[in-house]
Amino acid sequence: MPTLPNLDHYWLPFTANRQFKSMPRLFKSAKGNYYTTIDDRVLLDGTSGLWCVAAGHGREEIASAVAHQLRTLDYAPAFQNSHPLAFEAAERVAGFLPKGLDRIFFTGSGSESAETALKIAIAYHRVTGNSLRNKLIGREKGYHGVNFGGLSVGGIAGNRKAFGNGLPGVDHISHTLDISKNAFTRGVPKDGGIELANQFEQRITTLHDPATIAALIVEPMQGSAGVVLPPAGYLKRLREICDKYGILLIFDEVITGFGRMGTRFAADYFGVTPDILTMAKGLTNGAVPMGAVAVKREIYDAFMENTPANAIELPHGYTYTAHPIGCAAAIATLDIFENEKLVERAGSLSANFEQAAHTLKGVPFVKDVRNIGLVAGIELESFPGKPGARAFATYLKCYEMGVLVRHTADIIAISPPLTIEKNEIDRIFSCIAEALTSLEKEGESGLDLTRYLKNEQLWAAHQHERQQQQTALAETA
């Protein structure tokens, strides 16, 4: 029986902690497209970790670069000082981005990237003499991290309700999901994009003076909400509206960046360049926490030109901005992308991925399949009175069968490493089909979590018993 760590002290994020600790799902190693659990079960990674391990696990190139950097320069102060690798990493990232987005501010995560982008947007208008532009517009179902700025412009209700009012001066436009019209669309829905984008102009200009709006922030594809795609023409029309009213357009590409769409960024896929672009996750292949914000040169120049000499142009930053280890990991990751042509590989696999995803049409409980690039969302019919239970049971069943999938509400999201093979793609979706077919046969009893991962439940019970014994001995000593 595997020995578990003490589970008491760690508070897991976005996790039902009590449920997890009764059935701990722990990984001890990873290589290529696979995880290994503490009891040596091998799981095909259908989620790139958490959308972030684009180049596959255990890359020696990244490990070597990080190890060398740790021995050379483990940390350099980020304020009033820096190190050469920060500038090299910025240059490399700029070269990977759409033309014009070539000024880079490093952060420690996607959440920090969102906060940074929002602050830059508001500060930009101030330094250019438009201090009335301080309102921010997000989108329903949007996810921009968990800090208060990103939470405020975000539009996932469950993420917001526990934390009060958030920032003032924030509004939201409608999301783009319409299953009644677009169920089982392959790729981007063809119709409705212009009309949905025009709602931004109609609604926001009715409720607000456009001259008070600093920025609109959207994910080109809404990932955390369950793979919500923009209809054709939608993003281009948003760009036109923002230009018309002097509103900055921010793309949150924390999920869609670094090859996920079969292009370098979603901005490339849709042919729309935002004013500001956020990234993280794939930037370092998930090996080191790091994010970044790219801005158009004219935004950077506005700060440089409109701030007094020797004054700090942007009073913002983090202890770990451009951390040497993160920079080393980012450069090594970009080398892998270039040497192995991972973006092109993702593009070449997209058709096979789409075909495999849509084999789920007609499988029990599947009400929609949405796909683009190497990402798919499978929306399930909710069990009456138990929202989310069916997707969670599907996740556990797939885990038992050796495939790691992600669940959010009653949606299964798939986003494998870009190193995935065609037979592995087929395995992911056939596993989901088998899991759902099994759930149909089992009925409501299939939602009983005690039916799954019996070993993990046994380990947890054994650890709990052992800790009780140790506590009793300590009390009698």
N, C-alpha and C positions, 0 to 999 in steps of 0.2 A: 504494500500500500504506500503510495507516495506520501512524503512528509510535506504538509502544507506549512507555509509561513503563518505567523499569527495574523489573522484577518481583522482583528479588532480595531486597529488604529488608523487604517487608511480609509478615507472617505472618497469613494469613487465618483467621478463626474458623470452626469447624464446617465445614471445607472440606478436601478432599484437595488439599493445596497443590501437590504435584508434578504431579498431573493437571491442576489448574487452570492452572498456569503453562505447561503444554504446549498449552493450548487456552483462552487467556484470554477471558473473556466480560465485556466492559467496556461500561458505559453512559456516555454523555456528556451526555444531557439527558433530560427527561421533561416531559410536558404532558398534562393530562387523564387518560385511562386508558391512556396509551402511554409506553413508553420508546423512546429512540433510541440505538443502539449506536455505537461509534466509527467503524464503516464505514457509517453511515446506514441500517442495517436498523431497521425500526419493529416493536416488539413490543407486543402487547396485554398489559397487566399483569393476569394472572389471579390474582395473589397479594397485591395491595395492598402492593407492596414486600415487606415481611416481616410481613404482617398489619396494617400500621400506617397506610397512606395511604388512609384511609377516604373522604376528600373529594376524591380525585383529586390528580394532581401539579400542581406549578407554580401554586399558588393565590396570586394577587397580594395578596389580603387579608392572608395570613400574612406574605408577604415584606415588605409595607409596614409592618406592625406591628413585625416584627423589626428592620427597618432603622431605623425611628423610635426604637425602644428602644435600639438600639446607639449612636445619636447622642446620646440623652438620658441614659441611665444604663446603662453596659455591664455593670457588676458592682457588687453591694453585699455586704458581708460578711454571711454567713448566721448567725453566732453573735453573740449579744448586740446585734444590729442587724438591720434589715430594710428594706423599701421598700414603698410603698403597693400596688404591683401584686401583691405576694405575697398580700395580704389580699383584693384584688379577685378574683384567680384562685381562691383557696380558696372564696370565697363562690359564684362561678360554678360551680365543680365540685360543691360541696355541693348547689346547686340542680338539678343534672343527675342526682343520685344518688337511690336510693330513700330515702324519708322515714326520718329517724333517723340516717343515716350522714352527719353534718354537721360532723365535725371532721377536718381534712385535714392530713396531713404530706407534704410534697413530697420527692421523691427524684430521682435522675438516670436511672433505668431500671427495667424490670420486675424484674430481679434484685435491685436495691436495695430495691424495694418489698416483695418477698418477705422479704428479711432484716429489714426494718423491721417488717413485720407480725408475724413470729415473735418478735422482741425485745419488741415492745409486749405481745404475749400473755403472755410469761413475766413481764415486769416488772409487768404489771397484777395478776397473782396475788400477786406479792410485796408490792405497795403495799396490797393489800387483806387482807394477813395470811395468804395461802395459799402460802407459799414452797415447799411440797412439790409444788406443781403445776409441774413443769419438764419434763415429757415432751411430745414433739410427735408427732403422727400424720399421716402423708401417705398417698398412695395409689399402688398399682402403676400404671405408665405415666404418672404425674404429672410435670409439668414446672413448676418454680418458679424458673427462672433457674439461674445457674451459680456463684453464691457458695456457701460451704460450708453455710450454713443451708438454702438452697433446694435445693442438691444433695442434702443429707441426707434431706429430706422428699420429694424427687423420687423417681420410680420408674421411670426409663428406664435400663436396665442399662448401656448403652453410654456414658452420660454420667457414670456413677459409678465404674466399675471402675478407671480410671486414677488415682484421687485418694485412695485409702486408705479409712479407716473412716468419715470424716465425723463428724458430731456424735454424742455418746452420747445415750441416752434417746430414740431415734426408732424408731417402728414404722410399719407400712403396712397398710392395708386392701386388699381385692381391687379390681381394676378392674372395669368394667362391660361390657366387650366380650364378646359371645357370638355369633359369626358363625353357629354351628350352628343357633341359634334365631332370630336376628334379621337374617339377610342380606337386603339390599335393602329394609330398612324405610324407609319415607318418614317422616322426622322422628323423634321420640322413640319408642323401642320401648315397647309397651304393657305388657308383662308382666315380672315379676321384680324390679321396683324395690324393693319393700318388703323382699323376702327378702334382696336384696343389702345394703341398708342395715342390716338386722337383724344381718348378719354382723359389722358394726362393733361393736355392743353385745356380741354373743356372744363374739367373738374377743378384743376388747380388754379386756373386763371379766374374762375368764378369765386372760389373761396379765398384766394390770396392775391395780393398784388404781386405779379411775377417779378417785379423789381426788388422784392424782399426775399426771394428764394436763392440760396447759395448753390445748392447742388441736388441732383437726383442720383441716388445710388441703387443699382440693380445688379443682380447676378445674370449674366447672359443666359445661363441655364440654372434654374433653381435646384440645387442638389439636395440640401438637407431636408427640403420639403417633400422630397420624393420624386425627383427628376421631372421638373416642370419646364417644358420647352417653349420658346418664343415662336409664335407663328411667323411665317415669311413676311419680311418687310417691317416687322415690329421695331427692332432695334434701330434700324436706319431712320425710321420716322421719329423715334425718341431723340436721336441725334439732331435731326432737323429742328425739332421743337426747342431743344435746349439751346441750339445756336440762335434761334429766332429771339429768345428772351434773355440771352446772356447767362444761362444757367450752366454750371459745370456738370458734365456727365461722368459719373464714376462707375467703372465696372469692377465688381468684386469677382476676381478670377482665382480665388484661393482653391476652388475645386476644379474649375475648367481649364486652368493654366497647365503648361508643361505636358502637352500632347494628348490630354484626355479626349479632345474632340477630333483627333486625327490631324490637327494643326497645332502650331506652337501655343496659341491662345485662342479663346473663343472670338476675340476681336478679329483675328485673322480669318476664322471660319465664316463669320458673318460680314466681313468687310466693313466693320465699323470701328473707328478708333476713338476711345474715350479720352477725356482730358486727364483723368487719373485712373490708374489701374492698381488693384491690390493683389498680392500673391503670398503664398506660404507653401505648406504641404510639400508638393513636388520639387520645390526650390532646392531642398537638400535631400531629396528622396526619403524624407521622414527620419533621417539619421540623426539630425541635430535640430532642435527647435529654432526656426528662423522664418521671418517673413520680410516682405519688402513692399514699398509703394513706389510706383513709377509715375512721374508727372511729365507733361509736355514742357519743353524747354522754356516756352514763354511764361509759364507759371513760375518756374524757378527764377527766371530772370526778373520777374516782377518783384520778388522778394529782395533780390540783390540790388536792384536799381532804386527801390523806394524805401530802403532802410538806411538810417544814418551810418556813416563810416564807423567801423570798429564796433558796431552794435550787433547783437545776436539777431539774425534775420527771422528765425523760427524758434521761439522758446519752447522746444518740445524735444523729447528723446527718451531713451531708456539706457539703463546700465549696460544692457547687453546688445545695444545697437551695433551692428557690424562686428559682432564677436569674432575673434580670429578663427575659432573652431568652426563656427557656422560658415564663415567665408570660405574656409578650406573645403568644407563639405559641399557648398554650392558650386564652387569651381570644378571639383571632381565630378559632381553630378552632371553639370553641363558638358564636360568632356565625354561622359558616357552617352549622353543624348546625341552628341555630334558623331562620335566614333561608331556607334551602333545604329544610327539613324532611327532612333526610337519613335520620333514623330511620324516619319514616313511608314514605319512598321505598323503603328496604330491605325493610320489611315488605310493601309492595305488589309487590315483585319476587320475593319468596320462592317463590311458587307456580310461577312461570315457571322460576326457577332449579332448583327441585326436579324439575320435569318434564324439563328439559334434562339434568340430572345422571343421571336414571334411564334415559335413552336408551342409556346405556352397558351396561345389562344385556344380556348375550348377545354383547357385543363380546369378541374374543379376550383371554383371560387375566384378565378382570374377575371376581373372586370375591365382591365386595361393593361396594355404594355406600351411603354414609351421608351424610345431609344435615340441616341445620337452618339457618334463616335464609339468609344468603348465604355459607354455607360447606359444602363437600362433601369427603369423603374417598373415593377410589377405591382399594380394596385389590386388588392384583394377585397372581396365582399366582407364587410365586418360581421362578426357574429353578434346577433341581437343582444344588446345590453353589456357587451364585453368588447368595446373598441380596442383595437390593437392586439387582442389576444391571439387571433389567428396568425398574424405575421410573426409574433414572438414564438408561437409553437412551431411555425415553419422554420424559423431560424434555428431553434433547438434541434429539430429533426434533421436539418441539413448538417448541423454540427456533428450529430451522431453519425451521419453517413460520410463525414470527411470533407465537407465543403463549408467554408466560412462565408456567410452572406450577412448583409446589414438589414436591419428592420427599422422603420420609423412609422409610427401609427400603424396602419394596415397596408404598408407598402414595403416590398422587398427591393432594395437597391443593390445593383451589381456594378462594380467598377474595378475590374482586375488590373494587375500590373500590365504595363505595355509589353512586357516580355511573355505574356500568355501565349500558349500554343492553341491551335484550332481544336485539337481533341480535348483540351482542358476547358475551352469555352463550351463545347458541347456537354461536357460533364457537369458544369455548373448548372446549366438550365435543365438538363435531364434530372439532376438531383432535386431541384425545386419542384419539377413536375411529379416526381415520385413522392416527395414529402406531402404535397397538396393532395395527391390521390389517396395517400394513407390517412390524412386528416379527414377526408370525406368519408372513408369507411368507418373511422372511429367515432365520428359525430362529436358531441360535446365532450365526451371523455378524452378526446384528443387534445383538448385545451388544458387538461390537468397537468400542471408542471411537474408533479411528482412522478410522472411516467417517463421523464427524460433524464438522461445522464445520471443513471443510478450510481455509477462509481463516484462521481463528483459529490453526490449527496451523502454517500457513505463516508467519504474522506472528511467532509465538513462535520458530520455527526461524530466521527471518531476524534477529530481535533477538539470539538466542543467538550466531549467527555474527558479528554486528557487535560484540558485547561481547568475544568472543574475540579479534577483530582489534585492538580498542582495548587490551586487556590485553597482547597481544603487542607492540604499538607502545610502550606504557608501559615494558615490561620492557627493550626495546632502547634506549630513550632515554638 
